[in-house]
């Protein structure tokens, strides 16, 4: 109830631009019943702060959040057909941006993201992953896959979710190799694309070159 919860929060933080100032954690079922005793609450806050599961500061995450100016609340939620260890995270940045992410801790530190900003999703965050918010218009998917092919980045799996035809959509592409952030920046200015987030599990410490 700690490693998976922390990972859920890490993914949510990666999807929101800017410094997080306010968070609401909605916990369902098992999470809601046991979060205090199992340290789920401290793990969720630690994940938003960028701490790792083995960080000795994890038990002090509440105090660290206060120092960082991050306010948070925790409450139970009612969900349908959800994993018992599911959390709904609502994040707000200093600039006023809001992100809502629903994710579950499925065991062994593994997670499953099932919803982003009201749009269904299904990925684990354990592969190099591109998450693209886009307008549901012809050509967006082709432009994205072509950009990856030009850099010889193989797509292991690809899923497309949308709220309604011609409306708001989310692409999730899990890749076999590292995704350069310069590619993320190039995709972000493509027509029809609103936001691109890159989650690399093998993030290098040194700066990348184009």
C-alpha positions as CSV (number, residue, x, y, z in Angstrom):
1,X,0.0,0.0,0.0
2,X,3.0,2.3,-0.2
3,X,5.1,1.6,-3.3
4,X,2.1,1.4,-5.6
5,X,0.5,4.5,-4.1
6,X,3.7,6.4,-4.4
7,X,4.0,5.4,-8.0
8,X,0.4,6.6,-8.7
9,X,1.3,10.0,-7.3
10,X,4.6,10.2,-9.3
11,X,2.7,9.6,-12.5
12,X,0.1,12.2,-11.7
13,X,2.8,14.8,-10.8
14,X,4.6,14.1,-14.1
15,X,1.3,14.8,-16.0
16,X,0.8,18.3,-14.5
17,X,3.0,21.2,-15.5
18,X,4.2,23.5,-12.8
19,X,4.5,23.4,-9.0
20,X,1.7,21.5,-7.3
21,X,0.0,23.7,-4.7
22,X,-3.2,21.8,-3.8
23,X,-4.2,18.2,-3.9
24,X,-7.2,16.1,-3.1
25,X,-6.8,12.4,-2.6
26,X,-10.1,10.4,-3.0
27,X,-9.5,6.8,-1.7
28,X,-11.8,3.8,-2.5
29,X,-12.4,0.6,-0.7
30,X,-9.3,-1.0,0.8
31,X,-7.3,2.2,0.4
32,X,-10.0,4.2,2.2
33,X,-10.1,1.7,5.1
34,X,-6.4,1.1,5.7
35,X,-4.5,4.2,4.4
36,X,-3.5,5.5,7.9
37,X,-2.2,2.2,9.2
38,X,-0.5,1.2,6.0
39,X,1.1,4.6,5.3
40,X,-0.7,5.0,2.0
41,X,-1.4,8.7,2.7
42,X,2.3,9.5,3.4
43,X,3.3,7.5,0.3
44,X,0.9,9.4,-1.9
45,X,2.2,12.8,-0.7
46,X,5.8,11.5,-1.1
47,X,5.2,10.5,-4.7
48,X,4.0,14.1,-5.5
49,X,7.2,15.4,-4.0
50,X,9.3,13.1,-6.2
51,X,10.6,10.8,-3.4
52,X,11.4,7.1,-4.1
53,X,9.9,4.2,-2.2
54,X,13.1,3.6,-0.3
55,X,13.7,7.3,0.6
56,X,14.2,7.6,4.4
57,X,12.2,10.9,4.3
58,X,9.0,9.1,3.2
59,X,7.5,9.0,6.8
60,X,8.1,12.8,7.0
61,X,6.3,13.6,3.7
62,X,3.5,15.6,5.4
63,X,6.1,18.0,6.8
64,X,8.0,18.2,3.5
65,X,4.7,19.0,1.7
66,X,4.1,21.9,4.1
67,X,7.6,23.2,3.5
68,X,6.9,23.0,-0.2
69,X,3.6,24.9,0.1
70,X,1.5,21.9,-1.0
71,X,-1.8,21.6,0.8
72,X,-3.7,18.3,0.6
73,X,-6.9,16.6,1.8
74,X,-7.9,13.0,1.9
75,X,-11.4,11.6,1.8
76,X,-13.2,8.3,0.8
77,X,-14.9,8.1,-2.6
78,X,-17.5,5.7,-4.1
79,X,-16.4,4.1,-7.4
80,X,-18.0,1.5,-9.7
81,X,-16.1,-1.6,-10.9
82,X,-12.8,-0.2,-9.6
83,X,-9.8,-2.1,-8.1
84,X,-10.1,-1.9,-4.2
85,X,-6.8,-0.1,-4.0
86,X,-7.8,2.8,-6.2
87,X,-7.1,6.5,-5.7
88,X,-8.5,9.6,-7.5
89,X,-5.9,12.4,-7.4
90,X,-7.0,15.9,-8.2
91,X,-3.9,18.2,-8.6
92,X,-3.8,21.9,-8.9
93,X,-0.7,23.9,-10.0
94,X,0.4,27.3,-9.0
95,X,-0.6,28.5,-12.4
96,X,-4.1,27.2,-11.9
97,X,-3.9,24.1,-14.1
98,X,-5.9,21.1,-12.8
99,X,-5.3,17.4,-13.5
100,X,-7.5,14.5,-12.3
101,X,-6.0,11.0,-12.4
102,X,-7.5,7.7,-11.4
103,X,-5.1,4.9,-10.7
104,X,-4.9,1.6,-8.8
105,X,-2.1,-0.1,-6.9
106,X,-2.4,-3.7,-8.2
107,X,0.3,-5.4,-6.1
108,X,4.1,-5.7,-6.0
109,X,4.5,-1.9,-6.5
110,X,2.8,-2.1,-9.9
111,X,0.0,0.3,-10.8
112,X,-2.7,0.8,-13.4
113,X,-3.8,4.2,-14.6
114,X,-7.5,4.0,-15.6
115,X,-8.5,7.6,-16.2
116,X,-7.0,11.0,-17.0
117,X,-9.1,14.1,-16.9
118,X,-12.3,12.1,-17.3
119,X,-11.0,10.2,-20.3
120,X,-10.5,6.4,-19.9
121,X,-6.9,5.1,-20.0
122,X,-5.1,1.9,-19.3
123,X,-1.4,1.8,-18.7
124,X,1.0,0.8,-16.0
125,X,3.8,3.4,-16.1
126,X,6.4,0.6,-16.1
127,X,7.5,1.2,-19.7
128,X,8.8,4.3,-21.5
129,X,5.5,5.9,-22.2
130,X,4.2,8.9,-24.2
131,X,0.9,10.3,-23.1
132,X,-0.6,12.7,-25.6
133,X,-3.7,14.9,-25.1
134,X,-5.1,15.8,-28.5
135,X,-8.1,16.9,-30.5
136,X,-9.9,13.9,-32.0
137,X,-9.1,15.0,-35.6
138,X,-7.8,13.0,-38.6
139,X,-4.0,12.9,-38.9
140,X,-2.9,13.3,-35.3
141,X,-2.2,9.6,-34.8
142,X,-0.3,9.3,-38.0
143,X,1.9,12.4,-37.2
144,X,2.8,10.9,-33.8
145,X,3.6,7.4,-35.0
146,X,5.6,8.8,-38.0
147,X,7.7,11.0,-35.6
148,X,8.6,7.9,-33.5
149,X,9.4,5.9,-36.6
150,X,11.8,8.5,-37.9
151,X,13.8,8.2,-34.6
152,X,13.5,4.4,-34.8
153,X,11.6,4.1,-31.6
154,X,9.5,1.0,-31.6
155,X,5.9,1.1,-30.2
156,X,5.3,-1.8,-27.9
157,X,1.6,-1.0,-27.4
158,X,-0.7,1.9,-28.4
159,X,-4.1,2.8,-27.1
160,X,-6.4,5.7,-28.0
161,X,-9.2,6.9,-25.8
162,X,-11.6,9.7,-26.4
163,X,-14.5,11.4,-24.5
164,X,-16.6,11.8,-27.7
165,X,-16.2,11.8,-31.5
166,X,-14.4,14.9,-32.6
167,X,-13.7,16.0,-29.1
168,X,-10.9,15.4,-26.6
169,X,-8.7,12.3,-26.8
170,X,-5.7,10.7,-25.1
171,X,-3.1,8.6,-26.8
172,X,-0.9,6.3,-24.7
173,X,2.1,4.8,-26.4
174,X,4.4,2.4,-24.5
175,X,7.8,2.2,-26.3
176,X,10.7,-0.2,-26.3
177,X,13.4,2.5,-26.0
178,X,14.1,5.9,-24.4
179,X,12.0,8.8,-25.7
180,X,14.1,11.9,-26.1
181,X,12.6,15.0,-24.6
182,X,13.4,17.0,-27.7
183,X,10.9,14.7,-29.5
184,X,8.3,15.5,-26.8
185,X,8.9,19.2,-27.4
186,X,8.5,18.8,-31.2
187,X,5.3,16.8,-30.8
188,X,3.8,19.4,-28.4
189,X,3.6,22.0,-31.3
190,X,2.0,19.7,-33.8
191,X,-1.4,20.8,-35.1
192,X,-4.2,19.3,-32.9
193,X,-2.0,18.3,-30.0
194,X,-2.7,20.0,-26.7
195,X,-0.2,18.4,-24.4
196,X,2.6,15.8,-24.5
197,X,4.0,14.1,-21.5
198,X,7.0,11.7,-21.5
199,X,7.5,9.1,-18.8
200,X,10.9,7.5,-19.2
201,X,11.7,4.7,-16.7
202,X,15.3,4.9,-17.8
203,X,15.7,8.7,-17.5
204,X,19.4,9.6,-17.9
205,X,21.1,12.0,-15.5
206,X,22.9,13.9,-18.2
207,X,21.2,16.3,-20.6
208,X,20.1,14.9,-23.9
209,X,21.2,16.2,-27.3
210,X,18.7,16.7,-30.1
